[in-house]
Amino acid sequence: MNANDDLPLDFQENDPTWALQAHPHSRREFLKRLGGGIVIFVGFGGKLAGADARFGQRGVPNDFNAFLRIAEDGRVTCLTGKIEMGQGPITSLVQMLADELDAPYESVDILMGDTDLCPWDMGTWGSRTTRFFGAALRAAAAEARGVLLELASETFRVPVSRLQAKDGVIFDRKNQKKRVTYGTLAKGKPIARHLTVKPELKDVAEFRIMGQPKLRRDSLEKVTGKAKYAADIRLPRMLYASILRPPAHGAKLRHIDRSGARKVAGVTVVEDGNFIAVLHELPDVAQQALGRIKAKFDVPPATVTDENIHEHLIRVAPIGDVAAGGGDLAKGRKLATRTFETTFFDGYVAHAPIETHAALANIEAGKCTVWASTQNPFGARDQIARAIGFPGERVRVITPFVGGGFGGKTGNMQAVEAARLAKAVGRPVQVMRTREEEFFYDTFRPAAIVNIRSGIDDSGRMTLWDYEVLFAGQRGSEHFYNIPHHRTTVRPRGWIGGRGTHPFATGAWRAPANNTNTFARESQIDLMAMAAGADPIEFRLKHLDDPRMIRVLRAAAKHFGWTPAKSPSKRGVGVACGIDAGTYVAAIAEVAVGARTGEVEVRRVLCAQEMGIVINPQGATIQMEGCITMGLGYALSEEVHFKGGQILDTNFKHYEIPRFSRLPKIETVILEANDISPQGGGEPTIIVMGAVIANAIHDATGARVRRMPMTPERVKAAMR
Amino acid sequence: MANTISFRLNGKPVRLRVDGNRKLLWVLRTELELTGTKFGCGHGVCGACAVLVDDRPVRACMAQVASVGGKKVVTIEGLAKDDDLHPLQKAFMEKDALQCGFCTPGMILTAYGLLRSKRKPSRDEIIRGMDGNLCRCGAHTRIVDAIQSAAAEVKQADR
């Protein structure tokens, strides 16, 4: 298959002339800012717009999708609205650009998440960077290469077909003395090219830089302390803000006495309705002064807690939609000789990046510049503009390194607060959340319930699958097994509940919905395998048609050294598989369970993954390892405790994220699949962690844990 | 209440007039503009703010600035000698032992303390020694690998 088949660009819908007329001044201004050289623009449209629903809609500057610039010194700058939060596009995007452009890998710099310089982007999430933006970037690079070849052809008066580009140099195949560097070609010409013809992307066989394992490009800055995160930016006269927060979501400010804070030398108190902040030249002094404000809040009575939340959710769940289905459920029930009804539960989980949300805002000459830790700088720009009444082009968001996001840095509340305060005091203002604020304002992964009714016939074949998921969301809810009579109901499709659902905000958390759905589905499949007296891998294979899934399962079994057995085999081994962001994952884990304590020790996790063409095998491997490690948390220990709108877990003392001592032996296998375009890599592996551990616990003890996290208490209770 | 506090910071003498009760973390990050030391939790439970005080890792969010008077403080910015990276820094790079990088300064300086107390720690000793440092990206296995591989180098380069 040609890689071009998956290029999500529709060039018919791209009309550069319209775009050029729409913003002639800003376009000139933009080129000036970039500093000349050759700039390649690509218009979004068509398939890409469909893939990213908001592309091409109002407010998207069609003429500013500059993807790369070749400077007169030959250095190439990759421009992207994507951001680096650890997941590694700072390396993989450069690999893609350098390879398609035939430029030396070392000659490419990358500029990320600056709304004044980078192409518009919806946000860095959903494992979309490589799958969708990557394809567009490669097209831009291939186009740039075409432009350079044309320029060289004019210079040498030689047809393009006789020229070859390699390592940033173009030469005449018939006369290799005729050679010119990209930098020389870019000299003195601000050329802006719009992609009009669909460029030929390289085939995997032609890759020189893509497909090579590359170390991170940002590690030198990160090991020397030079890497700047949002809270590390310093400006003259800047102030640090501490903001008054309610003790619970839904609490109303009743009385406030700020006199104590005002007594602290150098303090400024800003008040705008219920938005009250204490500002000082020293962050810790601002925080202390905030503590001297006496505020009384009316806290609404707590009706829901982490104990009764599921009853509440079942009460308020919408009827929902059927997301998938086939056959006839009544028939499936009839064919089944044994049916299984199980309910699975999941709790709220925090993102808990080590960097709390931070932003620094500065307003100068009518322009507001905000350095923010955000996964969606363009969204932040629009939110800030609305909040301070500036037009969008008067707001610039710059994204320095982001210290972890996982779906949690998309609200941009801190960036808006910093901008409001900077406007109020006329000085640069930094807002950096305390850890308590970070937990309080997090958009948690929602608590959820999954009900499954399934059945098998006498021959051990699945005949029935009736699945409904409450509040986790649709992603990963559809099964991929060969079951003739089935239905999947989502109540609702999204992971953000409506009013009256959750007592605080919920949102996307690494592979949203899929962690909960894979936990439930793969636990239920295991339960049926056991009833059928079958080995859990053989049982799965018997019900699979999808060659990609069959392949990862077989690979996992082979690399793990799986020997078939009926569960529970007392060996403590379990299997789970799933699909996320176009990537297929199968994992096998080995656990030991304390008979008296219920404590689960995960000893070994092996994961096999097929993700299409692999751009950076090193980065992909590291994402798999990270997912396995992070996934131990939601599986075993992470759960947000709360009483109504009051969050009881406010720091890492209570909220247990995985530590070194939790580490299993981790093995990863990436299967070659060069006939499939690149798929997602940042999230997929994490989806199997709940189920693979639950199934291994069952294999060890015969106990089925139906609620995550699988704390020692819950494991003990299941064993009784 | 302002006090005069003198100490050596990354090899250079520093004299500050500050309230000695303030936490070292904020003085480093604000007055001294050394932002490599990170705020993570404010309670000494995540390790992102670890710095070396007389060669021992200390949580800067808990330490009063007065407590380092007359001592030797090294932050991540001061670990490399000129452009010569410390073996731990090199190993973290070679093993890709970081993702977002936010916990990295604290990890490296905690590992420095570990290697000073134990020249050639076993894998289990590294895990125990690092257990109080949190990483959310899941770089743990690579961090352990990096510390193990640096241990051999540190022996020679120890200064």
HADDOCK unambig.tbl for C-alpha pairs under 7 A between the chains (distance, minus, plus):
assign (segid A and resid 85 and name CA) (segid B and resid 100 and name CA) 5.10 0.50 0.50
assign (segid A and resid 86 and name CA) (segid B and resid 99 and name CA) 4.03 0.50 0.50
assign (segid A and resid 86 and name CA) (segid B and resid 100 and name CA) 3.49 0.50 0.50
assign (segid A and resid 86 and name CA) (segid B and resid 101 and name CA) 6.97 0.50 0.50
assign (segid A and resid 87 and name CA) (segid B and resid 99 and name CA) 6.44 0.50 0.50
assign (segid A and resid 215 and name CA) (segid B and resid 96 and name CA) 6.25 0.50 0.50
assign (segid A and resid 216 and name CA) (segid B and resid 96 and name CA) 6.52 0.50 0.50
assign (segid A and resid 219 and name CA) (segid B and resid 93 and name CA) 5.69 0.50 0.50
assign (segid A and resid 220 and name CA) (segid B and resid 93 and name CA) 6.83 0.50 0.50
assign (segid A and resid 222 and name CA) (segid B and resid 101 and name CA) 5.47 0.50 0.50
assign (segid A and resid 222 and name CA) (segid B and resid 104 and name CA) 6.88 0.50 0.50
assign (segid A and resid 223 and name CA) (segid B and resid 89 and name CA) 5.60 0.50 0.50
assign (segid A and resid 223 and name CA) (segid B and resid 104 and name CA) 6.40 0.50 0.50
assign (segid A and resid 223 and name CA) (segid B and resid 105 and name CA) 6.30 0.50 0.50
assign (segid A and resid 224 and name CA) (segid B and resid 76 and name CA) 5.79 0.50 0.50
assign (segid A and resid 224 and name CA) (segid B and resid 77 and name CA) 5.50 0.50 0.50
assign (segid A and resid 225 and name CA) (segid B and resid 36 and name CA) 4.04 0.50 0.50
assign (segid A and resid 225 and name CA) (segid B and resid 76 and name CA) 5.59 0.50 0.50
assign (segid A and resid 225 and name CA) (segid B and resid 77 and name CA) 5.44 0.50 0.50
assign (segid A and resid 225 and name CA) (segid B and resid 105 and name CA) 6.51 0.50 0.50
assign (segid A and resid 226 and name CA) (segid B and resid 36 and name CA) 6.51 0.50 0.50
assign (segid A and resid 232 and name CA) (segid B and resid 35 and name CA) 5.48 0.50 0.50
assign (segid A and resid 282 and name CA) (segid B and resid 30 and name CA) 6.81 0.50 0.50
assign (segid A and resid 284 and name CA) (segid B and resid 26 and name CA) 6.52 0.50 0.50
assign (segid A and resid 353 and name CA) (segid B and resid 136 and name CA) 5.93 0.50 0.50
assign (segid A and resid 354 and name CA) (segid B and resid 40 and name CA) 5.47 0.50 0.50
assign (segid A and resid 354 and name CA) (segid B and resid 102 and name CA) 6.57 0.50 0.50
assign (segid A and resid 354 and name CA) (segid B and resid 103 and name CA) 6.82 0.50 0.50
assign (segid A and resid 354 and name CA) (segid B and resid 135 and name CA) 6.97 0.50 0.50
assign (segid A and resid 354 and name CA) (segid B and resid 136 and name CA) 6.41 0.50 0.50
assign (segid A and resid 355 and name CA) (segid B and resid 40 and name CA) 6.02 0.50 0.50
assign (segid A and resid 355 and name CA) (segid B and resid 102 and name CA) 6.39 0.50 0.50
assign (segid A and resid 356 and name CA) (segid B and resid 40 and name CA) 6.93 0.50 0.50
assign (segid A and resid 402 and name CA) (segid B and resid 100 and name CA) 6.60 0.50 0.50
assign (segid A and resid 403 and name CA) (segid B and resid 100 and name CA) 4.95 0.50 0.50
assign (segid A and resid 403 and name CA) (segid B and resid 101 and name CA) 6.57 0.50 0.50
assign (segid A and resid 403 and name CA) (segid B and resid 102 and name CA) 5.13 0.50 0.50
assign (segid A and resid 404 and name CA) (segid B and resid 100 and name CA) 5.55 0.50 0.50
assign (segid A and resid 404 and name CA) (segid B and resid 137 and name CA) 6.91 0.50 0.50
assign (segid A and resid 435 and name CA) (segid B and resid 40 and name CA) 6.89 0.50 0.50
assign (segid A and resid 435 and name CA) (segid B and resid 41 and name CA) 5.10 0.50 0.50
assign (segid A and resid 625 and name CA) (segid B and resid 138 and name CA) 6.77 0.50 0.50
assign (segid A and resid 626 and name CA) (segid B and resid 137 and name CA) 5.59 0.50 0.50
assign (segid A and resid 626 and name CA) (segid B and resid 138 and name CA) 4.00 0.50 0.50
assign (segid A and resid 626 and name CA) (segid B and resid 139 and name CA) 5.98 0.50 0.50
assign (segid A and resid 627 and name CA) (segid B and resid 138 and name CA) 6.90 0.50 0.50
assign (segid A and resid 629 and name CA) (segid B and resid 138 and name CA) 5.08 0.50 0.50
assign (segid A and resid 630 and name CA) (segid B and resid 136 and name CA) 6.74 0.50 0.50
assign (segid A and resid 630 and name CA) (segid B and resid 137 and name CA) 6.75 0.50 0.50
assign (segid A and resid 630 and name CA) (segid B and resid 138 and name CA) 5.61 0.50 0.50
assign (segid A and resid 651 and name CA) (segid B and resid 41 and name CA) 6.82 0.50 0.50
assign (segid A and resid 652 and name CA) (segid B and resid 45 and name CA) 6.55 0.50 0.50
assign (segid A and resid 653 and name CA) (segid B and resid 45 and name CA) 6.68 0.50 0.50
assign (segid A and resid 659 and name CA) (segid B and resid 131 and name CA) 5.91 0.50 0.50
assign (segid A and resid 659 and name CA) (segid B and resid 134 and name CA) 6.34 0.50 0.50
assign (segid A and resid 660 and name CA) (segid B and resid 127 and name CA) 5.46 0.50 0.50
assign (segid A and resid 660 and name CA) (segid B and resid 130 and name CA) 6.76 0.50 0.50
assign (segid A and resid 660 and name CA) (segid B and resid 131 and name CA) 5.23 0.50 0.50
assign (segid A and resid 660 and name CA) (segid B and resid 140 and name CA) 6.12 0.50 0.50
assign (segid A and resid 661 and name CA) (segid B and resid 127 and name CA) 5.89 0.50 0.50
assign (segid A and resid 661 and name CA) (segid B and resid 128 and name CA) 6.76 0.50 0.50
assign (segid A and resid 661 and name CA) (segid B and resid 131 and name CA) 6.20 0.50 0.50
